[in-house]
Amino acid sequence: MKLILLAALAFGPSFAEKTGTSHPKLAQPPAMEGCDASELGPLVGQQYDEALKARAQEASGAATVRVFHTGDPITQDMRSDRLNLELTPHGKVLSARCF
């Protein structure tokens, strides 16, 4: 009995074929805005301030900016729309990366 039922399910017409409908279209999630730090090399070595942060965010297209000093604990969540500015202990930009 189970074998007959499995065969009917496997080889019978699909629900879409029976009802004349197609598979529902799934909603696409909104595209995440990306971050591109490739043009931010000249910021390395500069003293960090809020104006530098704003320029870096605009130039990279990042939605958010995370600023941290080398050795600070940071979360490991990856976000393609976030610019990360790593600073030296003296407040100079060490790196500008998107993650």
N, C-alpha and C positions, 0 to 999 in steps of 0.2 A: 504494500500500500504506500509506504513512504517513497519507494522508488518511483512509482507512477506519479506521485505528487511532485517529486523533484524534477522528473522529466517534463511534466506539464509546465512547471515554472521556468525551467531552463530553455525549453524550445517553443513555448507558447508565445503569442503576441505580447508585446509590451503594453503597459498602460497607455503610453502615448499613441501607440498604433490602434488600440481599442477605442480610444476616445477621440482620435483625430487631433490631438493637441501635441504641441512640441514641448520639449523640456523648458522649464521656466528659466529665464535669464537671471543670473545672479547679479546683484548690484556690485559694481566695482568700488573698492575703497578709494577715497580721494588720493590723488598722487601726492606724495610727500615732497615738499620743496627740498631741494638738495642744498648742500653746502660745498663750496669749491674754494679751498685754501691755496690753490696753486699760485695765486698772484700775491700772497701775503708774505713772501720771503723778506722783502725790505723792512718788515716790522721787527724782525729778529734783532735783538740788541737794543731796541728802543725802550725807554722808560715807560712803563704802563701808566695810563690814566684813563678816565672815562671817555675822553675825546678819542683816544686810540681805539678803545673798545668799540665805540660807535662807528668809526671809520672801517674797522676790520669786519664788523657785522655787515655793514652795507656792501663792502667790496666782495665779501664771500657769499652773500645771499642767504646767510644763516638765519633761521627763525629765532634761535637763542644762542647765547654765549655763556660758556662756563669758564671761569678764571680760577686757576689754582696754582699753588707754588709746588715746585719739585718736592716730592715726598709726601705731599698731602694725601690723605685717603680720599678716593673718589669712587663713585659707583661705576660698575662695569657695564651699564646698559648702553647699547650702541644706538645712536640716533643720527641718521643721515642729514638731519637739518640743524645740527648743533655744531658750533665752532668752539673749540677748546683752546684757550690761551694758557700755556704753561709759562710760569714766571720763575726767575731765579730768586734766591732769598733776598736779593736787593731790589726786586721789583722790575727787572728788565725781562722783555719777552724772550723766552728760550725757544718756544715752538708755537706754531699756529696750525692746528690740524682739525679735520672734521671727523668726528665719531661720536 
